[in-house]
């Protein structure tokens, strides 16, 4: 997911959950905001959203879209 996001020139990912491969993502220097690392495989039941407000710990996080 991080590789695809970088290829599509996304500025980072915000995930309300844990991520795998955190060491590799750190080496890639791609910003991901998540609950923490997880060594167990994940299942994706639905597609994610882009530029959509999300809630982390009861705080709403809005995106800022650059028109450059």
For each residue, the residues with C-beta under 8 A, 3 or more apart:
1: 4 5 13
2: 5 6 13 21 25 28 30 32
3: 6 7 28
4: 1 7 8
5: 1 2 8 10 12 13 30
6: 2 3 9 10 28 30
7: 3 4
8: 4 5
9: 6
10: 5 6 13 50
11: 31
12: 5 30 31 32 33
13: 1 2 5 10 30 31 32 33 34
14: 32 33 34 54 56 61
15: 18 19 32 33 34 35
16: 34 35 54 55 56
17: 34 35 38 42
18: 15 34 35 36 37 38 42
19: 15 22 25 32 34 36 37 38
20: 37 38 39 40 41 42
21: 2 24 25
22: 19 25 26 37
23: 26 27
24: 21 27 28
25: 2 19 21 22 28 30 32
26: 22 23 29
27: 23 24
28: 2 3 6 24 25
29: 26
30: 2 5 6 12 13 25
31: 11 12 13
32: 2 12 13 14 15 19 25
33: 12 13 14 15 56
34: 13 14 15 16 17 18 19
35: 15 16 17 18
36: 18 19
37: 18 19 20 22
38: 17 18 19 20 42
39: 20
40: 20
41: 20
42: 17 18 20 38
43:
44: 47
45:
46:
47: 44
48:
49: 52
50: 10
51: 63 65
52: 49 63
53: 60 61 62 63
54: 14 16 60 61
55: 16 58 59 60 61
56: 14 16 33 59 61
57:
58: 55
59: 55 56
60: 53 54 55
61: 14 53 54 55 56
62: 53
63: 51 52 53
64:
65: 51
66:
67:
68:
